[in-house]
Amino acid sequence: MTPKLLALLGALGMALPATAWAQSSADTDGDGVLTLTEVQAANPEVDPETFVRMDANGDAVLDSEEVAAAQQAGLLPASDG
């Protein structure tokens, strides 16, 4: 395998669980991102300060990349179920 292919596979391996998490029952309004309320409903231990740390771009929602990063950092489980 080429280094580019390995990098792509690695990125997909990281993004797919995050996408599944964001598209799961945790995303109660089905908009593809997670609000603090949605995250706390699935993971009550997540406090507002932790959510802000996960929200890299500061838009008050977690997209799939932010979910993946939070999972890698151990701030969110690999899935909500």
C-alpha contacts under 8 A as a table, 3 or more apart, distances in Angstrom:
res1	aa1	res2	aa2	distance
1	M	5	L	6.30
1	M	6	L	6.56
2	T	5	L	5.24
2	T	6	L	6.29
3	P	6	L	5.05
3	P	7	A	6.12
4	K	7	A	5.09
4	K	8	L	6.17
5	L	8	L	5.03
5	L	9	L	6.12
6	L	9	L	5.14
6	L	10	G	6.08
7	A	10	G	5.05
7	A	11	A	6.15
8	L	11	A	5.10
8	L	12	L	6.16
9	L	12	L	5.07
9	L	13	G	6.03
10	G	13	G	5.02
10	G	14	M	6.35
11	A	14	M	5.16
11	A	15	A	6.07
12	L	15	A	5.01
12	L	16	L	5.79
13	G	16	L	5.74
13	G	17	P	7.23
14	M	17	P	6.33
14	M	18	A	6.94
14	M	68	A	6.15
15	A	18	A	5.15
15	A	19	T	5.98
15	A	64	S	6.69
15	A	65	E	6.64
15	A	68	A	6.01
16	L	19	T	5.04
16	L	20	A	6.09
17	P	20	A	5.00
17	P	21	W	6.08
17	P	68	A	7.37
17	P	78	A	6.60
17	P	79	S	6.89
18	A	21	W	4.93
18	A	22	A	6.17
18	A	64	S	5.23
18	A	65	E	7.11
18	A	67	V	5.43
18	A	68	A	4.89
18	A	71	Q	7.77
18	A	78	A	7.40
18	A	79	S	7.57
19	T	22	A	5.09
19	T	23	Q	5.99
19	T	64	S	5.17
19	T	67	V	7.99
20	A	23	Q	5.07
20	A	24	S	5.83
20	A	79	S	7.47
21	W	24	S	5.12
21	W	26	A	7.10
21	W	67	V	7.81
21	W	78	A	7.58
21	W	79	S	5.27
21	W	80	D	6.07
22	A	26	A	6.68
22	A	27	D	5.75
22	A	32	G	5.80
22	A	33	V	5.85
22	A	34	L	6.36
22	A	63	D	7.32
22	A	64	S	6.34
22	A	67	V	7.55
23	Q	26	A	7.37
23	Q	27	D	5.89
23	Q	30	G	6.95
23	Q	32	G	5.78
23	Q	33	V	7.84
24	S	27	D	5.81
24	S	80	D	7.34
25	S	28	T	5.92
25	S	80	D	7.66
26	A	34	L	7.37
26	A	38	E	5.70
26	A	39	V	6.63
26	A	41	A	7.30
26	A	42	A	5.93
26	A	80	D	6.65
27	D	30	G	5.32
27	D	31	D	7.02
27	D	32	G	6.63
27	D	33	V	6.63
27	D	34	L	5.76
27	D	38	E	6.23
28	T	38	E	6.71
30	G	33	V	7.76
32	G	63	D	7.15
33	V	61	V	6.03
33	V	62	L	5.41
33	V	63	D	4.87
33	V	64	S	7.12
34	L	37	T	7.96
34	L	38	E	5.77
34	L	39	V	6.26
34	L	61	V	5.28
34	L	62	L	4.95
34	L	63	D	6.73
35	T	38	E	5.15
35	T	39	V	6.19
35	T	60	A	6.61
35	T	61	V	4.69
35	T	62	L	6.50
36	L	39	V	5.11
36	L	40	Q	5.99
36	L	48	P	7.08
36	L	51	F	6.51
36	L	60	A	7.56
36	L	61	V	7.04
37	T	40	Q	5.17
37	T	41	A	6.09
38	E	41	A	5.14
38	E	42	A	6.57
39	V	42	A	5.36
39	V	43	N	5.78
39	V	44	P	7.54
39	V	46	V	7.24
40	Q	43	N	4.66
40	Q	44	P	4.37
40	Q	45	E	6.95
40	Q	46	V	5.83
40	Q	47	D	7.56
41	A	44	P	5.89
42	A	80	D	6.25
43	N	46	V	5.92
43	N	76	L	7.93
43	N	80	D	7.85
44	P	47	D	7.59
46	V	50	T	6.08
46	V	51	F	6.65
46	V	75	L	7.95
47	D	50	T	5.38
47	D	51	F	6.34
48	P	51	F	4.99
48	P	52	V	6.22
49	E	52	V	5.15
49	E	53	R	6.41
50	T	53	R	5.03
50	T	54	M	6.35
50	T	75	L	7.60
51	F	54	M	5.03
51	F	55	D	6.16
52	V	55	D	5.03
52	V	56	A	7.56
52	V	58	G	7.20
52	V	60	A	7.59
53	R	56	A	6.67
54	M	62	L	7.28
54	M	66	E	6.19
54	M	67	V	7.38
54	M	69	A	7.52
54	M	70	A	5.68
54	M	75	L	7.72
55	D	58	G	5.35
55	D	59	D	7.00
55	D	60	A	6.55
55	D	61	V	6.50
55	D	62	L	5.71
55	D	66	E	6.30
56	A	66	E	6.56
58	G	61	V	7.71
59	D	62	L	7.98
62	L	65	E	7.81
62	L	66	E	5.48
62	L	67	V	6.07
63	D	66	E	5.33
63	D	67	V	6.18
64	S	67	V	5.01
64	S	68	A	6.10
65	E	68	A	5.07
65	E	69	A	6.21
66	E	69	A	5.05
66	E	70	A	6.04
67	V	70	A	5.01
67	V	71	Q	6.08
67	V	76	L	7.44
68	A	71	Q	5.06
68	A	72	Q	6.19
69	A	72	Q	5.05
69	A	73	A	6.13
70	A	73	A	5.01
70	A	74	G	6.15
70	A	75	L	4.99
70	A	76	L	5.60
71	Q	74	G	5.02
71	Q	75	L	5.70
71	Q	76	L	4.71
71	Q	77	P	5.81
71	Q	78	A	5.90
72	Q	75	L	7.60
73	A	76	L	7.80
74	G	77	P	6.84
76	L	79	S	7.95
77	P	80	D	6.77
